[in-house]
Amino acid sequence: MIIFNVMIIVLLVFAIILLSGVKIMFNCKYFQLLISILVMYAPIVSFKKGYELGEIGRSDEIMLIIVCLILIGLIIWGYRRNKSIYSIHNVKQKDVMNIIEKYLLRKNIKHEIRDEEIYFPDGNNVVFVRGIMETSLDCREIKNEDFCEELVNEVRAGIKEIKERYFPYEGVFYIVFAVFLYWINLTFLK
């Protein structure tokens, strides 16, 4: 299956980028859109081949159309939901928290730092900064505030100034996962 090979190649390219140590920040909605396209490709191609061979009936066509509409609805919902969530790679959570705290102190914005979140008492809003292998910056609750876009740009510029390098466990994970998918491809899908 060509889509399986494309997914493996995308994983390997992303893993190599992470292993190079480049500090990356991007909006999650783009990654979700790419994954959704890759997932929807295989059923549509199978349907097209079955239709050309005459093996697909009307009920199958209707079922595929319903499933595709549901998937497109989920993609649009997820795309809109993830508009203000950013994924940051090769940077630790404490570094992102420090960048945000410096910005808020410089702009004189009232805030409280908690374990994985920054609480704004004025608007009762919270910015979540979570990290296991990657750091996630969740600005959904402050997306309508005046300083939200400026805060995101400050984090984007601030991570590039960090000189400290960390071992990218996420890149190693993606390489191991790509090798596992390649093994599945060779063993079961040939």
C-alpha positions as CSV (number, residue, x, y, z in Angstrom):
1,M,0.0,0.0,0.0
2,I,1.4,3.3,-1.1
3,I,-0.3,5.3,1.7
4,F,1.5,3.1,4.3
5,N,4.8,3.8,2.7
6,V,4.0,7.6,2.6
7,M,3.2,7.5,6.4
8,I,6.5,5.8,7.1
9,I,8.4,8.3,5.0
10,V,6.6,11.3,6.8
11,L,7.4,9.7,10.2
12,L,11.1,9.3,9.2
13,V,11.4,12.8,7.9
14,F,9.8,14.3,11.0
15,A,12.0,12.1,13.2
16,I,15.2,13.2,11.5
17,I,14.1,16.9,11.9
18,L,13.6,16.3,15.6
19,L,16.9,14.4,16.0
20,S,18.7,17.3,14.4
21,G,17.8,19.4,17.5
22,V,15.9,22.1,15.6
23,K,13.4,23.9,17.9
24,I,10.0,23.8,16.2
25,M,6.7,25.4,17.1
26,F,3.6,24.8,14.9
27,N,-0.1,24.8,15.1
28,C,-1.6,21.3,15.7
29,K,-4.4,21.8,13.2
30,Y,-2.0,21.4,10.3
31,F,-0.6,18.1,11.6
32,Q,-4.2,16.8,12.2
33,L,-5.2,17.8,8.7
34,L,-2.2,15.9,7.2
35,I,-2.9,12.7,9.3
36,S,-6.6,12.9,8.3
37,I,-5.8,13.0,4.6
38,L,-3.5,10.1,5.0
39,V,-6.1,8.1,6.8
40,M,-8.9,8.8,4.4
41,Y,-6.8,8.0,1.3
42,A,-6.7,4.2,1.6
43,P,-10.5,3.6,1.9
44,I,-11.2,6.0,-1.0
45,V,-8.7,4.2,-3.2
46,S,-10.1,0.8,-2.3
47,F,-13.6,2.0,-3.1
48,K,-12.5,3.4,-6.4
49,K,-10.9,0.0,-7.4
50,G,-13.9,-1.9,-6.3
51,Y,-16.2,0.4,-8.2
52,E,-14.1,0.0,-11.4
53,L,-14.3,-3.8,-11.0
54,G,-18.1,-3.7,-10.5
55,E,-17.9,-5.1,-6.9
56,I,-19.5,-2.1,-5.2
57,G,-23.3,-1.8,-5.0
58,R,-25.5,1.1,-4.2
59,S,-25.6,0.4,-0.5
60,D,-21.8,0.4,-0.3
61,E,-21.8,3.8,-2.1
62,I,-24.2,5.3,0.3
63,M,-22.3,3.9,3.3
64,L,-19.0,5.3,2.0
65,I,-20.6,8.7,1.4
66,I,-22.0,8.8,5.0
67,V,-18.7,7.7,6.5
68,C,-16.8,10.3,4.4
69,L,-19.2,13.0,5.5
70,I,-18.8,12.0,9.1
71,L,-15.0,12.0,8.7
72,I,-15.0,15.4,7.0
73,G,-17.2,16.8,9.8
74,L,-14.8,15.4,12.4
75,I,-11.8,17.0,10.5
76,I,-13.5,20.4,10.4
77,W,-14.5,20.1,14.1
78,G,-10.9,19.2,15.1
79,Y,-9.4,21.8,12.9
80,R,-11.5,24.5,14.5
81,R,-10.9,23.1,18.0
82,N,-7.1,23.0,17.6
83,K,-6.8,26.5,16.3
84,S,-5.1,27.8,19.5
85,I,-3.1,24.8,20.5
86,Y,0.6,24.8,19.5
87,S,3.0,22.0,19.6
88,I,6.6,22.8,20.6
89,H,9.4,20.3,20.0
90,N,13.0,20.1,21.4
91,V,12.2,22.5,24.2
92,K,11.4,21.7,27.8
93,Q,8.2,22.8,29.5
94,K,10.1,24.9,32.1
95,D,11.7,26.9,29.3
96,V,8.3,27.7,27.7
97,M,6.9,28.7,31.1
98,N,9.9,31.0,31.7
99,I,9.4,32.7,28.3
100,I,5.7,33.2,29.0
101,E,6.4,34.5,32.5
102,K,9.0,37.0,31.3
103,Y,6.5,38.3,28.7
104,L,3.7,38.7,31.2
105,L,5.9,40.5,33.7
106,R,7.2,42.8,30.9
107,K,3.6,43.6,29.8
108,N,2.5,44.0,33.4
109,I,-0.3,41.4,33.1
110,K,-1.6,39.9,36.3
111,H,-1.1,36.2,36.4
112,E,-0.4,33.2,38.7
113,I,2.0,30.4,37.8
114,R,0.8,27.0,38.8
115,D,2.2,23.5,38.0
116,E,1.3,23.2,34.3
117,E,-0.8,26.3,33.8
118,I,-0.8,30.1,34.0
119,Y,-3.9,31.5,35.5
120,F,-5.2,35.0,34.7
121,P,-7.4,36.3,37.6
122,D,-8.8,39.2,35.6
123,G,-10.5,37.2,33.0
124,N,-10.7,33.8,34.8
125,N,-8.7,32.3,31.9
126,V,-5.9,29.7,31.9
127,V,-3.0,28.9,29.6
128,F,-1.9,25.3,29.8
129,V,1.6,24.3,29.1
130,R,2.0,20.5,29.2
131,G,4.9,18.3,28.1
132,I,5.8,14.7,28.0
133,M,7.9,14.2,24.9
134,E,6.7,17.5,23.3
135,T,5.5,20.6,24.9
136,S,1.9,21.7,24.2
137,L,0.8,25.3,24.5
138,D,-2.9,25.5,24.9
139,C,-4.2,29.1,24.4
140,R,-7.9,28.3,23.7
141,E,-9.1,30.2,26.8
142,I,-7.3,33.4,25.9
143,K,-7.7,33.3,22.1
144,N,-10.0,36.4,22.3
145,E,-7.6,38.4,24.5
146,D,-5.6,41.3,23.0
147,F,-2.2,39.7,23.9
148,C,-2.8,36.2,22.8
149,E,-1.2,36.5,19.3
150,E,1.7,38.5,20.7
151,L,2.2,35.9,23.4
152,V,2.4,33.1,20.8
153,N,4.9,35.2,18.7
154,E,7.0,35.8,21.8
155,V,7.1,32.1,22.6
156,R,8.0,31.3,18.9
157,A,10.9,33.9,19.1
158,G,11.9,32.9,22.6
159,I,12.4,29.2,21.8
160,K,14.9,30.0,19.0
161,E,17.0,31.9,21.5
162,I,17.4,29.0,23.9
163,K,20.9,27.7,23.6
164,E,20.4,24.6,25.7
165,R,20.0,21.3,23.8
166,Y,18.1,18.3,24.9
167,F,18.1,14.8,23.7
168,P,15.0,14.4,21.5
169,Y,13.3,11.3,22.8
170,E,10.4,12.0,20.6
171,G,12.6,11.7,17.4
172,V,13.8,8.3,18.6
173,F,10.2,7.2,19.3
174,Y,9.2,8.2,15.8
175,I,12.1,6.3,14.3
176,V,11.2,3.1,16.3
177,F,7.5,3.5,15.3
178,A,8.5,3.9,11.6
179,V,10.6,0.8,11.8
180,F,7.7,-1.1,13.4
181,L,5.4,0.1,10.7
182,Y,7.9,-0.9,8.0
183,W,8.1,-4.4,9.6
184,I,4.3,-4.6,9.6
185,N,4.3,-3.6,5.9
186,L,6.9,-6.3,5.0
187,T,5.4,-9.0,7.1
188,F,1.6,-8.6,6.8
189,L,0.8,-6.3,3.8
190,K,2.8,-7.9,1.0
